[in-house]
């Protein structure tokens, strides 16, 4: 149990989990990328040279609200 507090209902002790990315060519987990979304010539997101961070996800056991945090660089 951790001491994170739900910003929606105030419950203390959120359940840790992760956000899955099951899309084409995915690595199985989502990442947060700094900056506004820009599309490349083939429609994909431009990512080259941008910092990427893993997403830590926590769910409130009472109301189900998700809290997401961008952690260390990937």
PQR file with spaces between the fields and no chain letter, atoms N, CA, C, O and H, PARSE charges and radii, in Angstrom:
ATOM       1  N    UNK     1       0.852   -1.181    0.000 -0.4000 1.5000
ATOM       2  CA   UNK     1       0.000    0.000    0.000 -0.0000 2.0000
ATOM       3  C    UNK     1       0.895    1.240    0.000  0.5500 1.7000
ATOM       4  O    UNK     1       1.918    1.268    0.683 -0.5500 1.4000
ATOM       5  N    UNK     2       0.511    2.259   -0.762 -0.4000 1.5000
ATOM       6  CA   UNK     2       1.278    3.501   -0.804 -0.0000 2.0000
ATOM       7  C    UNK     2       0.460    4.635   -0.194  0.5500 1.7000
ATOM       8  O    UNK     2      -0.679    4.427    0.224 -0.5500 1.4000
ATOM       9  H    UNK     2      -0.320    2.236   -1.317  0.4000 1.0000
ATOM      10  N    UNK     3       1.033    5.815   -0.145 -0.4000 1.5000
ATOM      11  CA   UNK     3       0.343    6.951    0.478 -0.0000 2.0000
ATOM      12  C    UNK     3      -0.215    7.935   -0.546  0.5500 1.7000
ATOM      13  O    UNK     3      -0.582    9.055   -0.194 -0.5500 1.4000
ATOM      14  H    UNK     3       1.958    5.983   -0.485  0.4000 1.0000
ATOM      15  N    UNK     4      -0.281    7.517   -1.829 -0.4000 1.5000
ATOM      16  CA   UNK     4      -0.884    8.389   -2.838 -0.0000 2.0000
ATOM      17  C    UNK     4      -2.362    8.594   -2.522  0.5500 1.7000
ATOM      18  O    UNK     4      -3.058    7.664   -2.115 -0.5500 1.4000
ATOM      19  H    UNK     4       0.017    6.606   -2.116  0.4000 1.0000
ATOM      20  N    UNK     5      -2.829    9.824   -2.716 -0.4000 1.5000
ATOM      21  CA   UNK     5      -4.216   10.174   -2.435 -0.0000 2.0000
ATOM      22  C    UNK     5      -4.954   10.451   -3.742  0.5500 1.7000
ATOM      23  O    UNK     5      -4.432   11.147   -4.614 -0.5500 1.4000
ATOM      24  H    UNK     5      -2.264   10.580   -3.047  0.4000 1.0000
ATOM      25  N    UNK     6      -6.153    9.916   -3.882 -0.4000 1.5000
ATOM      26  CA   UNK     6      -6.985   10.135   -5.059 -0.0000 2.0000
ATOM      27  C    UNK     6      -7.398   11.606   -5.116  0.5500 1.7000
ATOM      28  O    UNK     6      -7.943   12.133   -4.146 -0.5500 1.4000
ATOM      29  H    UNK     6      -6.577    9.351   -3.175  0.4000 1.0000
ATOM      30  N    UNK     7      -7.147   12.264   -6.230 -0.4000 1.5000
ATOM      31  CA   UNK     7      -7.519   13.673   -6.375 -0.0000 2.0000
ATOM      32  C    UNK     7      -9.015   13.846   -6.646  0.5500 1.7000
ATOM      33  O    UNK     7      -9.524   14.967   -6.642 -0.5500 1.4000
ATOM      34  H    UNK     7      -6.704   11.837   -7.018  0.4000 1.0000
ATOM      35  N    UNK     8      -9.712   12.743   -6.879 -0.4000 1.5000
ATOM      36  CA   UNK     8     -11.154   12.807   -7.147 -0.0000 2.0000
ATOM      37  C    UNK     8     -11.979   12.669   -5.869  0.5500 1.7000
ATOM      38  O    UNK     8     -12.878   13.474   -5.625 -0.5500 1.4000
ATOM      39  H    UNK     8      -9.299   11.833   -6.883  0.4000 1.0000
ATOM      40  N    UNK     9     -11.677   11.646   -5.041 -0.4000 1.5000
ATOM      41  CA   UNK     9     -12.505   11.394   -3.858 -0.0000 2.0000
ATOM      42  C    UNK     9     -11.750   11.481   -2.533  0.5500 1.7000
ATOM      43  O    UNK     9     -12.370   11.454   -1.470 -0.5500 1.4000
ATOM      44  H    UNK     9     -10.947   10.993   -5.239  0.4000 1.0000
ATOM      45  N    UNK    10     -10.408   11.586   -2.583 -0.4000 1.5000
ATOM      46  CA   UNK    10      -9.626   11.732   -1.363 -0.0000 2.0000
ATOM      47  C    UNK    10      -9.190   10.443   -0.692  0.5500 1.7000
ATOM      48  O    UNK    10      -8.557   10.496    0.363 -0.5500 1.4000
ATOM      49  H    UNK    10      -9.904   11.608   -3.447  0.4000 1.0000
ATOM      50  N    UNK    11      -9.506    9.278   -1.267 -0.4000 1.5000
ATOM      51  CA   UNK    11      -9.092    7.999   -0.695 -0.0000 2.0000
ATOM      52  C    UNK    11      -7.568    7.890   -0.711  0.5500 1.7000
ATOM      53  O    UNK    11      -6.931    8.248   -1.702 -0.5500 1.4000
ATOM      54  H    UNK    11     -10.020    9.235   -2.124  0.4000 1.0000
ATOM      55  N    UNK    12      -6.980    7.396    0.382 -0.4000 1.5000
ATOM      56  CA   UNK    12      -5.531    7.213    0.475 -0.0000 2.0000
ATOM      57  C    UNK    12      -5.216    5.754    0.184  0.5500 1.7000
ATOM      58  O    UNK    12      -5.922    4.860    0.650 -0.5500 1.4000
ATOM      59  H    UNK    12      -7.498    7.105    1.187  0.4000 1.0000
ATOM      60  N    UNK    13      -4.157    5.507   -0.586 -0.4000 1.5000
ATOM      61  CA   UNK    13      -3.726    4.147   -0.900 -0.0000 2.0000
ATOM      62  C    UNK    13      -4.253    3.695   -2.242  0.5500 1.7000
ATOM      63  O    UNK    13      -5.243    2.967   -2.307 -0.5500 1.4000
ATOM      64  H    UNK    13      -3.583    6.234   -0.964  0.4000 1.0000
ATOM      65  N    UNK    14      -3.597    4.121   -3.325 -0.4000 1.5000
ATOM      66  CA   UNK    14      -4.016    3.759   -4.676 -0.0000 2.0000
ATOM      67  C    UNK    14      -3.340    2.467   -5.116  0.5500 1.7000
ATOM      68  O    UNK    14      -2.251    2.140   -4.645 -0.5500 1.4000
ATOM      69  H    UNK    14      -2.793    4.713   -3.271  0.4000 1.0000
ATOM      70  N    UNK    15      -3.988    1.732   -6.022 -0.4000 1.5000
ATOM      71  CA   UNK    15      -3.474    0.466   -6.531 -0.0000 2.0000
ATOM      72  C    UNK    15      -2.623    0.719   -7.769  0.5500 1.7000
ATOM      73  O    UNK    15      -3.084    1.338   -8.728 -0.5500 1.4000
ATOM      74  H    UNK    15      -4.872    1.998   -6.405  0.4000 1.0000
ATOM      75  N    UNK    16      -1.371    0.236   -7.748 -0.4000 1.5000
ATOM      76  CA   UNK    16      -0.461    0.448   -8.873 -0.0000 2.0000
ATOM      77  C    UNK    16      -0.816   -0.471  -10.033  0.5500 1.7000
ATOM      78  O    UNK    16      -1.234   -1.611   -9.828 -0.5500 1.4000
ATOM      79  H    UNK    16      -0.997   -0.267   -6.969  0.4000 1.0000
ATOM      80  N    UNK    17      -0.646    0.034  -11.260 -0.4000 1.5000
ATOM      81  CA   UNK    17      -0.873   -0.746  -12.471 -0.0000 2.0000
ATOM      82  C    UNK    17      -0.086   -0.130  -13.612  0.5500 1.7000
ATOM      83  O    UNK    17       0.875    0.601  -13.370 -0.5500 1.4000
ATOM      84  H    UNK    17      -0.307    0.960  -11.426  0.4000 1.0000
ATOM      85  N    UNK    18      -0.474   -0.409  -14.860 -0.4000 1.5000
ATOM      86  CA   UNK    18       0.191    0.208  -16.004 -0.0000 2.0000
ATOM      87  C    UNK    18      -0.790    0.352  -17.158  0.5500 1.7000
ATOM      88  O    UNK    18      -1.829   -0.307  -17.191 -0.5500 1.4000
ATOM      89  H    UNK    18      -1.255   -1.003  -15.056  0.4000 1.0000
ATOM      90  N    UNK    19      -0.449    1.217  -18.099 -0.4000 1.5000
ATOM      91  CA   UNK    19      -1.266    1.467  -19.281 -0.0000 2.0000
ATOM      92  C    UNK    19      -0.682    0.624  -20.413  0.5500 1.7000
ATOM      93  O    UNK    19       0.475    0.808  -20.789 -0.5500 1.4000
ATOM      94  H    UNK    19       0.395    1.752  -18.072  0.4000 1.0000
ATOM      95  N    UNK    20      -1.466   -0.289  -20.953 -0.4000 1.5000
ATOM      96  CA   UNK    20      -0.990   -1.176  -22.012 -0.0000 2.0000
ATOM      97  C    UNK    20      -1.174   -0.525  -23.375  0.5500 1.7000
ATOM      98  O    UNK    20      -2.181    0.134  -23.634 -0.5500 1.4000
ATOM      99  H    UNK    20      -2.407   -0.439  -20.648  0.4000 1.0000
ATOM     100  N    UNK    21      -0.188   -0.720  -24.238 -0.4000 1.5000
ATOM     101  CA   UNK    21      -0.274   -0.292  -25.629 -0.0000 2.0000
ATOM     102  C    UNK    21      -0.233   -1.549  -26.478  0.5500 1.7000
ATOM     103  O    UNK    21       0.812   -2.191  -26.591 -0.5500 1.4000
ATOM     104  H    UNK    21       0.630   -1.256  -24.028  0.4000 1.0000
ATOM     105  N    UNK    22      -1.360   -1.903  -27.073 -0.4000 1.5000
ATOM     106  CA   UNK    22      -1.436   -3.130  -27.874 -0.0000 2.0000
ATOM     107  C    UNK    22      -1.527   -2.826  -29.366  0.5500 1.7000
ATOM     108  O    UNK    22      -1.950   -3.678  -30.147 -0.5500 1.4000
ATOM     109  H    UNK    22      -2.208   -1.382  -26.981  0.4000 1.0000
ATOM     110  N    UNK    23      -1.132   -1.620  -29.765 -0.4000 1.5000
ATOM     111  CA   UNK    23      -1.209   -1.222  -31.165 -0.0000 2.0000
ATOM     112  C    UNK    23      -0.121   -1.862  -32.017  0.5500 1.7000
ATOM     113  O    UNK    23       0.749   -2.570  -31.509 -0.5500 1.4000
ATOM     114  H    UNK    23      -0.788   -0.929  -29.130  0.4000 1.0000
ATOM     115  N    UNK    24      -0.182   -1.607  -33.292 -0.4000 1.5000
ATOM     116  CA   UNK    24       0.778   -2.148  -34.245 -0.0000 2.0000
ATOM     117  C    UNK    24       2.193   -1.684  -33.895  0.5500 1.7000
ATOM     118  O    UNK    24       2.416   -0.499  -33.650 -0.5500 1.4000
ATOM     119  H    UNK    24      -0.889   -1.031  -33.704  0.4000 1.0000
ATOM     120  N    UNK    25       3.130   -2.601  -33.871 -0.4000 1.5000
ATOM     121  CA   UNK    25       4.542   -2.358  -33.550 -0.0000 2.0000
ATOM     122  C    UNK    25       4.738   -1.840  -32.121  0.5500 1.7000
ATOM     123  O    UNK    25       5.746   -1.192  -31.840 -0.5500 1.4000
ATOM     124  H    UNK    25       2.949   -3.564  -34.069  0.4000 1.0000
ATOM     125  N    UNK    26       3.805   -2.109  -31.225 -0.4000 1.5000
ATOM     126  CA   UNK    26       3.919   -1.606  -29.853 -0.0000 2.0000
ATOM     127  C    UNK    26       4.933   -2.421  -29.062  0.5500 1.7000
ATOM     128  O    UNK    26       5.293   -3.536  -29.438 -0.5500 1.4000
ATOM     129  H    UNK    26       2.986   -2.636  -31.453  0.4000 1.0000
ATOM     130  N    UNK    27       5.377   -1.840  -27.969 -0.4000 1.5000
ATOM     131  CA   UNK    27       6.308   -2.522  -27.069 -0.0000 2.0000
ATOM     132  C    UNK    27       5.571   -3.075  -25.865  0.5500 1.7000
ATOM     133  O    UNK    27       6.189   -3.657  -24.973 -0.5500 1.4000
ATOM     134  H    UNK    27       5.084   -0.933  -27.665  0.4000 1.0000
ATOM     135  N    UNK    28       4.251   -2.899  -25.828 -0.4000 1.5000
ATOM     136  CA   UNK    28       3.463   -3.446  -24.741 -0.0000 2.0000
ATOM     137  C    UNK    28       3.129   -2.461  -23.649  0.5500 1.7000
ATOM     138  O    UNK    28       2.303   -2.757  -22.786 -0.5500 1.4000
ATOM     139  H    UNK    28       3.750   -2.426  -26.552  0.4000 1.0000
ATOM     140  N    UNK    29       3.747   -1.296  -23.662 -0.4000 1.5000
ATOM     141  CA   UNK    29       3.462   -0.286  -22.649 -0.0000 2.0000
ATOM     142  C    UNK    29       3.476    1.088  -23.313  0.5500 1.7000
ATOM     143  O    UNK    29       4.157    1.289  -24.319 -0.5500 1.4000
ATOM     144  H    UNK    29       4.418   -1.055  -24.363  0.4000 1.0000
ATOM     145  N    UNK    30       2.739    2.011  -22.761 -0.4000 1.5000
ATOM     146  CA   UNK    30       2.666    3.364  -23.299 -0.0000 2.0000
ATOM     147  C    UNK    30       3.780    4.223  -22.708  0.5500 1.7000
ATOM     148  O    UNK    30       4.305    3.925  -21.635 -0.5500 1.4000
ATOM     149  H    UNK    30       2.185    1.847  -21.944  0.4000 1.0000
ATOM     150  N    UNK    31       4.130    5.283  -23.415 -0.4000 1.5000
ATOM     151  CA   UNK    31       5.132    6.233  -22.945 -0.0000 2.0000
ATOM     152  C    UNK    31       4.579    7.644  -23.111  0.5500 1.7000
ATOM     153  O    UNK    31       3.746    7.897  -23.981 -0.5500 1.4000
ATOM     154  H    UNK    31       3.704    5.525  -24.287  0.4000 1.0000
ATOM     155  N    UNK    32       5.049    8.558  -22.268 -0.4000 1.5000
ATOM     156  CA   UNK    32       4.723    9.967  -22.391 -0.0000 2.0000
ATOM     157  C    UNK    32       5.865   10.626  -23.141  0.5500 1.7000
ATOM     158  O    UNK    32       7.028   10.422  -22.795 -0.5500 1.4000
ATOM     159  H    UNK    32       5.725    8.353  -21.560  0.4000 1.0000
ATOM     160  N    UNK    33       5.551   11.426  -24.178 -0.4000 1.5000
ATOM     161  CA   UNK    33       6.565   12.104  -24.983 -0.0000 2.0000
ATOM     162  C    UNK    33       6.328   13.603  -24.880  0.5500 1.7000
ATOM     163  O    UNK    33       5.212   14.081  -25.086 -0.5500 1.4000
ATOM     164  H    UNK    33       4.605   11.592  -24.459  0.4000 1.0000
ATOM     165  N    UNK    34       7.374   14.333  -24.563 -0.4000 1.5000
ATOM     166  CA   UNK    34       7.276   15.783  -24.360 -0.0000 2.0000
ATOM     167  C    UNK    34       6.934   16.517  -25.653  0.5500 1.7000
ATOM     168  O    UNK    34       7.398   16.146  -26.732 -0.5500 1.4000
ATOM     169  H    UNK    34       8.280   13.945  -24.395  0.4000 1.0000
ATOM     170  N    UNK    35       6.121   17.556  -25.533 -0.4000 1.5000
ATOM     171  CA   UNK    35       5.773   18.411  -26.671 -0.0000 2.0000
ATOM     172  C    UNK    35       4.439   18.047  -27.292  0.5500 1.7000
ATOM     173  O    UNK    35       3.907   16.957  -27.085 -0.5500 1.4000
ATOM     174  H    UNK    35       5.743   17.857  -24.657  0.4000 1.0000
ATOM     175  N    UNK    36       3.914   18.992  -28.058 -0.4000 1.5000
ATOM     176  CA   UNK    36       2.635   18.788  -28.751 -0.0000 2.0000
ATOM     177  C    UNK    36       2.789   17.731  -29.842  0.5500 1.7000
ATOM     178  O    UNK    36       3.870   17.567  -30.408 -0.5500 1.4000
ATOM     179  H    UNK    36       4.347   19.877  -28.226  0.4000 1.0000
ATOM     180  N    UNK    37       1.704   17.019  -30.132 -0.4000 1.5000
ATOM     181  CA   UNK    37       1.715   15.995  -31.176 -0.0000 2.0000
ATOM     182  C    UNK    37       1.917   16.631  -32.541  0.5500 1.7000
ATOM     183  O    UNK    37       1.184   17.539  -32.933 -0.5500 1.4000
ATOM     184  H    UNK    37       0.826   17.152  -29.673  0.4000 1.0000
ATOM     185  N    UNK    38       2.918   16.146  -33.254 -0.4000 1.5000
ATOM     186  CA   UNK    38       3.166   16.557  -34.639 -0.0000 2.0000
ATOM     187  C    UNK    38       3.171   15.288  -35.474  0.5500 1.7000
ATOM     188  O    UNK    38       3.763   14.282  -35.082 -0.5500 1.4000
ATOM     189  H    UNK    38       3.513   15.409  -32.935  0.4000 1.0000
ATOM     190  N    UNK    39       2.513   15.334  -36.620 -0.4000 1.5000
ATOM     191  CA   UNK    39       2.439   14.168  -37.506 -0.0000 2.0000
ATOM     192  C    UNK    39       3.550   14.226  -38.550  0.5500 1.7000
ATOM     193  O    UNK    39       3.876   15.288  -39.081 -0.5500 1.4000
ATOM     194  H    UNK    39       2.032   16.151  -36.938  0.4000 1.0000
ATOM     195  N    UNK    40       4.122   13.053  -38.829 -0.4000 1.5000
ATOM     196  CA   UNK    40       5.135   12.936  -39.867 -0.0000 2.0000
ATOM     197  C    UNK    40       4.484   12.767  -41.238  0.5500 1.7000
ATOM     198  O    UNK    40       3.260   12.810  -41.361 -0.5500 1.4000
ATOM     199  H    UNK    40       3.857   12.191  -38.397  0.4000 1.0000
ATOM     200  N    UNK    41       5.290   12.580  -42.243 -0.4000 1.5000
ATOM     201  CA   UNK    41       4.812   12.475  -43.624 -0.0000 2.0000
ATOM     202  C    UNK    41       3.870   11.286  -43.851  0.5500 1.7000
ATOM     203  O    UNK    41       2.996   11.346  -44.715 -0.5500 1.4000
ATOM     204  H    UNK    41       6.285   12.545  -42.143  0.4000 1.0000
ATOM     205  N    UNK    42       4.044   10.208  -43.080 -0.4000 1.5000
ATOM     206  CA   UNK    42       3.186    9.028  -43.226 -0.0000 2.0000
ATOM     207  C    UNK    42       2.081    8.977  -42.166  0.5500 1.7000
ATOM     208  O    UNK    42       1.398    7.959  -42.052 -0.5500 1.4000
ATOM     209  H    UNK    42       4.755   10.159  -42.377  0.4000 1.0000
ATOM     210  N    UNK    43       1.894   10.034  -41.401 -0.4000 1.5000
ATOM     211  CA   UNK    43       0.806   10.110  -40.432 -0.0000 2.0000
ATOM     212  C    UNK    43       1.157    9.714  -39.013  0.5500 1.7000
ATOM     213  O    UNK    43       0.361    9.921  -38.096 -0.5500 1.4000
ATOM     214  H    UNK    43       2.449   10.860  -41.494  0.4000 1.0000
ATOM     215  N    UNK    44       2.338    9.147  -38.819 -0.4000 1.5000
ATOM     216  CA   UNK    44       2.742    8.760  -37.466 -0.0000 2.0000
ATOM     217  C    UNK    44       3.247    9.957  -36.681  0.5500 1.7000
ATOM     218  O    UNK    44       3.545   11.005  -37.255 -0.5500 1.4000
ATOM     219  H    UNK    44       2.984    8.978  -39.564  0.4000 1.0000
ATOM     220  N    UNK    45       3.342    9.801  -35.377 -0.4000 1.5000
ATOM     221  CA   UNK    45       3.813   10.879  -34.513 -0.0000 2.0000
ATOM     222  C    UNK    45       5.320   11.077  -34.678  0.5500 1.7000
ATOM     223  O    UNK    45       6.080   10.112  -34.751 -0.5500 1.4000
ATOM     224  H    UNK    45       3.100    8.950  -34.910  0.4000 1.0000
ATOM     225  N    UNK    46       5.739   12.343  -34.735 -0.4000 1.5000
ATOM     226  CA   UNK    46       7.167   12.654  -34.760 -0.0000 2.0000
ATOM     227  C    UNK    46       7.697   12.514  -33.341  0.5500 1.7000
ATOM     228  O    UNK    46       7.220   13.186  -32.426 -0.5500 1.4000
ATOM     229  H    UNK    46       5.121   13.128  -34.676  0.4000 1.0000
ATOM     230  N    UNK    47       8.698   11.630  -33.152 -0.4000 1.5000
ATOM     231  CA   UNK    47       9.235   11.355  -31.827 -0.0000 2.0000
ATOM     232  C    UNK    47      10.736   11.568  -31.723  0.5500 1.7000
ATOM     233  O    UNK    47      11.269   11.672  -30.618 -0.5500 1.4000
ATOM     234  H    UNK    47       9.086   11.084  -33.895  0.4000 1.0000
ATOM     235  N    UNK    48      11.411   11.632  -32.833 -0.4000 1.5000
ATOM     236  CA   UNK    48      12.864   11.666  -32.860 -0.0000 2.0000
ATOM     237  C    UNK    48      13.425   12.841  -32.051  0.5500 1.7000
ATOM     238  O    UNK    48      13.062   13.995  -32.278 -0.5500 1.4000
ATOM     239  H    UNK    48      10.978   11.548  -33.730  0.4000 1.0000
ATOM     240  N    UNK    49      14.308   12.528  -31.112 -0.4000 1.5000
ATOM     241  CA   UNK    49      14.973   13.537  -30.317 -0.0000 2.0000
ATOM     242  C    UNK    49      14.167   14.067  -29.141  0.5500 1.7000
ATOM     243  O    UNK    49      14.654   14.927  -28.409 -0.5500 1.4000
ATOM     244  H    UNK    49      14.602   11.590  -30.927  0.4000 1.0000
ATOM     245  N    UNK    50      12.967   13.586  -28.942 -0.4000 1.5000
ATOM     246  CA   UNK    50      12.142   14.059  -27.832 -0.0000 2.0000
ATOM     247  C    UNK    50      12.321   13.156  -26.611  0.5500 1.7000
ATOM     248  O    UNK    50      12.422   11.937  -26.746 -0.5500 1.4000
ATOM     249  H    UNK    50      12.571   12.887  -29.537  0.4000 1.0000
ATOM     250  N    UNK    51      12.359   13.761  -25.416 -0.4000 1.5000
ATOM     251  CA   UNK    51      12.443   12.936  -24.199 -0.0000 2.0000
ATOM     252  C    UNK    51      11.210   12.051  -24.058  0.5500 1.7000
ATOM     253  O    UNK    51      10.092   12.491  -24.323 -0.5500 1.4000
ATOM     254  H    UNK    51      12.276   14.751  -25.307  0.4000 1.0000
ATOM     255  N    UNK    52      11.412   10.812  -23.642 -0.4000 1.5000
ATOM     256  CA   UNK    52      10.321    9.852  -23.428 -0.0000 2.0000
ATOM     257  C    UNK    52      10.357    9.390  -21.985  0.5500 1.7000
ATOM     258  O    UNK    52      11.425    9.149  -21.422 -0.5500 1.4000
ATOM     259  H    UNK    52      12.321   10.454  -23.427  0.4000 1.0000
ATOM     260  N    UNK    53       9.197    9.272  -21.401 -0.4000 1.5000
ATOM     261  CA   UNK    53       9.112    8.832  -20.007 -0.0000 2.0000
ATOM     262  C    UNK    53       8.087    7.720  -19.863  0.5500 1.7000
ATOM     263  O    UNK    53       7.050    7.706  -20.526 -0.5500 1.4000
ATOM     264  H    UNK    53       8.329    9.468  -21.858  0.4000 1.0000
ATOM     265  N    UNK    54       8.407    6.805  -18.990 -0.4000 1.5000
ATOM     266  CA   UNK    54       7.475    5.722  -18.685 -0.0000 2.0000
ATOM     267  C    UNK    54       6.301    6.314  -17.904  0.5500 1.7000
ATOM     268  O    UNK    54       6.470    7.288  -17.170 -0.5500 1.4000
ATOM     269  H    UNK    54       9.250    6.816  -18.451  0.4000 1.0000
ATOM     270  N    UNK    55       5.110    5.726  -18.062 -0.4000 1.5000
ATOM     271  CA   UNK    55       3.918    6.184  -17.371 -0.0000 2.0000
ATOM     272  C    UNK    55       3.617    5.237  -16.207  0.5500 1.7000
ATOM     273  O    UNK    55       3.441    4.034  -16.399 -0.5500 1.4000
ATOM     274  H    UNK    55       4.973    4.935  -18.659  0.4000 1.0000
ATOM     275  N    UNK    56       3.562    5.800  -15.002 -0.4000 1.5000
ATOM     276  CA   UNK    56       3.141    5.040  -13.825 -0.0000 2.0000
ATOM     277  C    UNK    56       1.663    5.324  -13.617  0.5500 1.7000
ATOM     278  O    UNK    56       1.259    6.486  -13.580 -0.5500 1.4000
ATOM     279  H    UNK    56       3.705    6.777  -14.845  0.4000 1.0000
ATOM     280  N    UNK    57       0.853    4.292  -13.481 -0.4000 1.5000
ATOM     281  CA   UNK    57      -0.595    4.454  -13.350 -0.0000 2.0000
ATOM     282  C    UNK    57      -1.072    3.895  -12.017  0.5500 1.7000
ATOM     283  O    UNK    57      -0.641    2.824  -11.590 -0.5500 1.4000
ATOM     284  H    UNK    57       1.181    3.347  -13.510  0.4000 1.0000
ATOM     285  N    UNK    58      -1.960    4.625  -11.373 -0.4000 1.5000
ATOM     286  CA   UNK    58      -2.533    4.204  -10.095 -0.0000 2.0000
ATOM     287  C    UNK    58      -4.047    4.359  -10.166  0.5500 1.7000
ATOM     288  O    UNK    58      -4.549    5.348  -10.699 -0.5500 1.4000
ATOM     289  H    UNK    58      -2.310    5.494  -11.720  0.4000 1.0000
ATOM     290  N    UNK    59      -4.772    3.384   -9.628 -0.4000 1.5000
ATOM     291  CA   UNK    59      -6.240    3.375   -9.659 -0.0000 2.0000
ATOM     292  C    UNK    59      -6.769    3.460   -8.233  0.5500 1.7000
ATOM     293  O    UNK    59      -6.279    2.782   -7.330 -0.5500 1.4000
ATOM     294  H    UNK    59      -4.364    2.580   -9.195  0.4000 1.0000
ATOM     295  N    UNK    60      -7.779    4.306   -8.050 -0.4000 1.5000
ATOM     296  CA   UNK    60      -8.414    4.424   -6.747 -0.0000 2.0000
ATOM     297  C    UNK    60      -9.317    3.213   -6.529  0.5500 1.7000
ATOM     298  O    UNK    60     -10.171    2.927   -7.368 -0.5500 1.4000
ATOM     299  H    UNK    60      -8.177    4.857   -8.783  0.4000 1.0000
ATOM     300  N    UNK    61      -9.142    2.489   -5.404 -0.4000 1.5000
ATOM     301  CA   UNK    61      -9.976    1.311   -5.155 -0.0000 2.0000
ATOM     302  C    UNK    61     -11.431    1.660   -4.821  0.5500 1.7000
ATOM     303  O    UNK    61     -12.307    0.798   -4.891 -0.5500 1.4000
ATOM     304  H    UNK    61      -8.448    2.722   -4.723  0.4000 1.0000
ATOM     305  N    UNK    62     -11.686    2.912   -4.463 -0.4000 1.5000
ATOM     306  CA   UNK    62     -13.040    3.319   -4.091 -0.0000 2.0000
ATOM     307  C    UNK    62     -13.853    3.816   -5.292  0.5500 1.7000
ATOM     308  O    UNK    62     -14.969    3.347   -5.516 -0.5500 1.4000
ATOM     309  H    UNK    62     -10.975    3.612   -4.407  0.4000 1.0000
ATOM     310  N    UNK    63     -13.300    4.766   -6.069 -0.4000 1.5000
ATOM     311  CA   UNK    63     -14.072    5.379   -7.158 -0.0000 2.0000
ATOM     312  C    UNK    63     -13.588    4.991   -8.559  0.5500 1.7000
ATOM     313  O    UNK    63     -14.271    5.274   -9.542 -0.5500 1.4000
ATOM     314  H    UNK    63     -12.393    5.147   -5.887  0.4000 1.0000
ATOM     315  N    UNK    64     -12.419    4.347   -8.663 -0.4000 1.5000
ATOM     316  CA   UNK    64     -11.908    3.903   -9.959 -0.0000 2.0000
ATOM     317  C    UNK    64     -11.137    4.961  -10.732  0.5500 1.7000
ATOM     318  O    UNK    64     -10.662    4.689  -11.835 -0.5500 1.4000
ATOM     319  H    UNK    64     -11.863    4.117   -7.864  0.4000 1.0000
ATOM     320  N    UNK    65     -11.001    6.156  -10.181 -0.4000 1.5000
ATOM     321  CA   UNK    65     -10.268    7.245  -10.846 -0.0000 2.0000
ATOM     322  C    UNK    65      -8.816    6.832  -11.076  0.5500 1.7000
ATOM     323  O    UNK    65      -8.207    6.205  -10.210 -0.5500 1.4000
ATOM     324  H    UNK    65     -11.387    6.377   -9.285  0.4000 1.0000
ATOM     325  N    UNK    66      -8.254    7.181  -12.244 -0.4000 1.5000
ATOM     326  CA   UNK    66      -6.857    6.881  -12.538 -0.0000 2.0000
ATOM     327  C    UNK    66      -5.994    8.117  -12.332  0.5500 1.7000
ATOM     328  O    UNK    66      -6.371    9.225  -12.711 -0.5500 1.4000
ATOM     329  H    UNK    66      -8.749    7.691  -12.948  0.4000 1.0000
ATOM     330  N    UNK    67      -4.849    7.912  -11.735 -0.4000 1.5000
ATOM     331  CA   UNK    67      -3.832    8.952  -11.569 -0.0000 2.0000
ATOM     332  C    UNK    67      -2.627    8.488  -12.380  0.5500 1.7000
ATOM     333  O    UNK    67      -2.154    7.366  -12.194 -0.5500 1.4000
ATOM     334  H    UNK    67      -4.542    7.011  -11.426  0.4000 1.0000
ATOM     335  N    UNK    68      -2.126    9.333  -13.273 -0.4000 1.5000
ATOM     336  CA   UNK    68      -0.978    8.983  -14.123 -0.0000 2.0000
ATOM     337  C    UNK    68       0.182    9.915  -13.812  0.5500 1.7000
ATOM     338  O    UNK    68      -0.002   11.114  -13.606 -0.5500 1.4000
ATOM     339  H    UNK    68      -2.510   10.244  -13.424  0.4000 1.0000
ATOM     340  N    UNK    69       1.400    9.334  -13.782 -0.4000 1.5000
ATOM     341  CA   UNK    69       2.603   10.083  -13.512 -0.0000 2.0000
ATOM     342  C    UNK    69       3.664    9.708  -14.543  0.5500 1.7000
ATOM     343  O    UNK    69       3.846    8.527  -14.842 -0.5500 1.4000
ATOM     344  H    UNK    69       1.549    8.360  -13.950  0.4000 1.0000
ATOM     345  N    UNK    70       4.365   10.700  -15.086 -0.4000 1.5000
ATOM     346  CA   UNK    70       5.494   10.452  -15.998 -0.0000 2.0000
ATOM     347  C    UNK    70       6.730   10.282  -15.135  0.5500 1.7000
ATOM     348  O    UNK    70       7.140   11.214  -14.443 -0.5500 1.4000
ATOM     349  H    UNK    70       4.217   11.659  -14.843  0.4000 1.0000
ATOM     350  N    UNK    71       7.330    9.088  -15.171 -0.4000 1.5000
ATOM     351  CA   UNK    71       8.482    8.763  -14.311 -0.0000 2.0000
ATOM     352  C    UNK    71       9.783    8.931  -15.088  0.5500 1.7000
ATOM     353  O    UNK    71       9.836    9.709  -16.040 -0.5500 1.4000
ATOM     354  H    UNK    71       6.996    8.331  -15.733  0.4000 1.0000
ATOM     355  N    UNK    72      10.830    8.214  -14.695 -0.4000 1.5000
ATOM     356  CA   UNK    72      12.139    8.306  -15.316 -0.0000 2.0000
ATOM     357  C    UNK    72      12.140    8.077  -16.820  0.5500 1.7000
ATOM     358  O    UNK    72      11.248    7.426  -17.365 -0.5500 1.4000
ATOM     359  H    UNK    72      10.787    7.581  -13.922  0.4000 1.0000
ATOM     360  N    UNK    73      13.157    8.621  -17.482 -0.4000 1.5000
ATOM     361  CA   UNK    73      13.257    8.488  -18.935 -0.0000 2.0000
ATOM     362  C    UNK    73      13.426    7.039  -19.354  0.5500 1.7000
ATOM     363  O    UNK    73      14.041    6.238  -18.650 -0.5500 1.4000
ATOM     364  H    UNK    73      13.882    9.149  -17.039  0.4000 1.0000
ATOM     365  N    UNK    74      12.864    6.716  -20.523 -0.4000 1.5000
ATOM     366  CA   UNK    74      12.936    5.359  -21.077 -0.0000 2.0000
ATOM     367  C    UNK    74      13.966    5.349  -22.177  0.5500 1.7000
ATOM     368  O    UNK    74      14.201    4.310  -22.793 -0.5500 1.4000
ATOM     369  H    UNK    74      12.364    7.367  -21.094  0.4000 1.0000
